[in-house]
């Protein structure tokens, strides 16, 4: 893997570089500029707090095409009953804080460090990071956040305090934005998102879609 220079914002070309298990670089920093640049290249940070920063571009890539969204009959009944209400970009700090603190099955601690969380908060203030909130009886019970790059939404993390909250929020988001999004990047496989229609595609295919739909590139 390539070791990054903290004084220079650059990454190896993920189209030409296949690192160990998808790791393309190590080191660098979590500045707003570096993180934003990385995502435009299809690279994202994922590491244990206190350890060196690892930068990933896995092959294959786990994604969801909006038209492939699957909504089960039981989930549709929940949506029809209006169990939850939804909003966007109203409380980014609370959503990302919940994503950091929520207990996850099979995980000890969190990968979302305080430094990375503050970087995403700044990206949100610049209008680059976005989030969805899920409410029940006036309480924030679920949500997720990510980066919007052109017509690609790069999902980062989600949380749910009650059953089906994050799933309902994800379905609402996809159905609301399906005409303006080409693809949703889910990064790595989860059974939760696979049940909603996410699938694996080759890294090369994902990067082609990302670069073609990135209006800022």
C-alpha positions as CSV (number, residue, x, y, z in Angstrom):
1,X,0.0,0.0,0.0
2,X,1.0,3.6,-0.5
3,X,2.1,5.8,2.5
4,X,0.6,9.3,2.2
5,X,2.5,12.5,2.8
6,X,0.7,14.7,5.3
7,X,1.9,17.8,3.5
8,X,0.5,16.7,0.1
9,X,-3.1,15.8,-0.7
10,X,-2.8,12.9,-3.1
11,X,-3.8,9.3,-3.5
12,X,-2.8,6.4,-5.8
13,X,-5.2,6.0,-8.7
14,X,-7.7,3.3,-7.5
15,X,-8.3,2.2,-11.1
16,X,-4.6,1.2,-11.4
17,X,-3.8,0.2,-7.8
18,X,-5.1,-2.9,-6.0
19,X,-4.1,-2.8,-2.4
20,X,-4.3,-5.6,0.2
21,X,-8.0,-6.4,0.7
22,X,-9.0,-3.0,-0.8
23,X,-6.6,-0.9,1.2
24,X,-4.9,1.6,-1.2
25,X,-3.1,3.9,1.2
26,X,-2.2,4.5,4.8
27,X,-1.5,7.6,6.8
28,X,-2.2,11.2,5.9
29,X,-4.7,13.2,7.8
30,X,-8.5,13.7,8.0
31,X,-8.6,17.3,6.8
32,X,-11.8,18.3,5.0
33,X,-9.8,18.8,1.8
34,X,-8.3,15.3,1.9
35,X,-11.5,13.5,2.8
36,X,-13.5,15.3,0.2
37,X,-10.8,14.6,-2.5
38,X,-10.7,10.9,-1.4
39,X,-14.4,10.4,-1.9
40,X,-14.3,11.9,-5.3
41,X,-11.8,9.2,-6.2
42,X,-14.0,6.5,-4.7
43,X,-11.7,6.1,-1.7
44,X,-12.9,6.3,1.9
45,X,-11.2,6.1,5.4
46,X,-12.0,3.2,7.7
47,X,-9.8,2.4,10.6
48,X,-9.8,1.8,14.4
49,X,-9.5,5.0,16.4
50,X,-5.9,5.4,17.8
51,X,-4.4,3.5,14.9
52,X,-3.1,4.8,11.5
53,X,-5.7,5.9,9.0
54,X,-6.4,3.3,6.4
55,X,-7.9,4.4,3.0
56,X,-10.0,1.8,1.1
57,X,-11.4,1.2,-2.4
58,X,-12.6,-2.4,-2.2
59,X,-13.2,-4.6,-5.2
60,X,-16.0,-5.6,-5.6
61,X,-18.0,-2.6,-4.3
62,X,-21.3,-2.9,-2.5
63,X,-23.9,-0.5,-4.1
64,X,-27.6,0.0,-4.6
65,X,-29.1,1.2,-7.9
66,X,-32.3,3.1,-6.9
67,X,-34.5,1.1,-9.4
68,X,-33.4,-2.1,-7.7
69,X,-34.7,-1.1,-4.3
70,X,-36.7,-4.0,-2.6
71,X,-39.5,-3.3,-0.2
72,X,-40.9,-6.3,1.6
73,X,-44.7,-6.5,2.1
74,X,-44.2,-6.2,5.9
75,X,-42.1,-3.1,5.5
76,X,-44.6,-1.6,3.1
77,X,-47.3,-2.1,5.7
78,X,-45.2,-0.2,8.2
79,X,-44.6,2.7,5.7
80,X,-48.3,2.8,4.9
81,X,-49.2,3.1,8.6
82,X,-47.0,6.2,8.9
83,X,-45.2,4.8,11.9
84,X,-42.3,7.1,11.2
85,X,-41.8,10.6,9.8
86,X,-38.7,11.8,8.0
87,X,-36.7,14.9,7.5
88,X,-33.4,15.8,5.9
89,X,-30.4,17.9,7.1
90,X,-32.1,19.2,10.2
91,X,-29.9,17.7,12.8
92,X,-26.7,16.4,11.3
93,X,-24.8,16.5,14.6
94,X,-27.3,14.3,16.4
95,X,-27.4,11.8,13.6
96,X,-23.7,11.4,13.3
97,X,-23.3,11.3,17.1
98,X,-25.9,8.5,17.3
99,X,-24.0,6.6,14.6
100,X,-20.9,6.9,16.7
101,X,-22.5,5.8,19.9
102,X,-25.0,3.1,18.9
103,X,-24.2,-0.5,20.0
104,X,-23.8,-2.8,17.0
105,X,-24.0,-6.6,17.1
106,X,-20.6,-8.2,16.8
107,X,-18.7,-4.9,17.2
108,X,-16.6,-3.7,20.1
109,X,-16.5,0.1,20.1
110,X,-16.7,2.3,17.0
111,X,-14.7,3.0,13.9
112,X,-16.0,6.6,13.8
113,X,-13.4,8.6,15.6
114,X,-14.0,12.1,17.1
115,X,-11.7,13.6,14.5
116,X,-13.4,12.0,11.6
117,X,-16.8,13.0,13.0
118,X,-15.7,16.6,13.2
119,X,-14.5,16.5,9.6
120,X,-18.0,15.2,8.4
121,X,-19.7,18.0,10.5
122,X,-17.6,20.6,8.6
123,X,-18.4,18.9,5.3
124,X,-22.1,19.2,6.2
125,X,-21.6,22.9,7.0
126,X,-20.1,23.3,3.5
127,X,-23.2,21.5,2.0
128,X,-21.3,18.4,1.0
129,X,-22.4,15.9,3.7
130,X,-26.1,15.2,4.0
131,X,-28.3,13.2,6.3
132,X,-31.7,11.8,6.9
133,X,-33.6,11.8,10.2
134,X,-36.2,9.3,11.2
135,X,-38.7,10.4,13.9
136,X,-41.3,8.6,16.0
137,X,-43.6,10.5,18.4
138,X,-41.2,13.5,18.2
139,X,-38.1,11.5,19.1
140,X,-35.1,10.9,16.8
141,X,-35.1,7.1,16.4
142,X,-33.0,6.6,13.3
143,X,-31.1,8.1,10.5
144,X,-28.0,8.0,8.4
145,X,-25.5,10.3,6.7
146,X,-23.1,10.4,3.8
147,X,-21.5,12.6,1.1
148,X,-23.3,13.7,-2.1
149,X,-21.0,13.7,-5.1
150,X,-22.9,14.7,-8.2
151,X,-25.5,12.0,-8.7
152,X,-23.8,9.6,-6.4
153,X,-24.6,9.3,-2.7
154,X,-21.8,7.8,-0.7
155,X,-23.5,6.4,2.4
156,X,-21.4,6.3,5.6
157,X,-23.2,5.0,8.6
158,X,-26.7,4.6,10.0
159,X,-28.4,4.0,13.3
160,X,-31.7,2.8,14.7
161,X,-33.1,3.0,18.2
162,X,-36.2,1.1,17.4
163,X,-36.9,-1.7,15.0
164,X,-37.2,-0.9,11.3
165,X,-36.3,2.8,11.8
166,X,-33.1,2.8,9.6
167,X,-34.7,0.6,7.0
168,X,-37.7,2.8,6.7
169,X,-35.5,5.9,6.4
170,X,-33.3,4.3,3.7
171,X,-36.4,3.3,1.7
172,X,-37.9,6.8,2.1
173,X,-34.6,8.4,1.0
174,X,-34.2,6.2,-2.1
175,X,-37.8,6.6,-3.2
176,X,-37.6,10.4,-2.7
177,X,-34.3,10.9,-4.6
178,X,-34.4,8.0,-7.2
179,X,-34.8,10.5,-10.1
180,X,-31.7,12.5,-9.1
181,X,-29.4,9.6,-8.0
182,X,-27.6,7.2,-10.3
183,X,-26.2,5.0,-7.5
184,X,-25.9,4.8,-3.8
185,X,-22.5,3.6,-2.5
186,X,-22.8,1.3,0.4
187,X,-19.1,0.5,0.5
188,X,-19.0,-2.9,2.2
189,X,-21.5,-5.7,2.4
190,X,-24.2,-5.9,5.1
191,X,-27.2,-8.3,5.2
192,X,-29.4,-5.4,6.1
193,X,-28.7,-3.5,2.9
194,X,-28.6,-6.6,0.7
195,X,-32.2,-7.3,1.8
196,X,-33.1,-3.9,0.4
197,X,-31.6,-4.6,-3.0
198,X,-27.9,-3.7,-2.7
199,X,-25.5,-5.8,-4.7
200,X,-21.8,-6.2,-5.5
201,X,-20.3,-4.8,-8.7
202,X,-16.7,-4.6,-9.9
203,X,-14.7,-1.7,-8.6
204,X,-14.0,-0.6,-12.2
205,X,-17.7,-0.3,-12.9
206,X,-18.4,1.6,-9.7
207,X,-15.6,4.1,-10.4
208,X,-16.8,4.6,-14.0
209,X,-20.3,5.5,-12.7
210,X,-18.8,7.8,-10.0
211,X,-16.5,9.7,-12.4
212,X,-19.2,10.1,-15.0
213,X,-21.8,11.4,-12.6
214,X,-19.5,13.6,-10.5
215,X,-20.4,17.1,-11.6
216,X,-17.5,18.6,-9.5
217,X,-14.8,16.4,-11.1
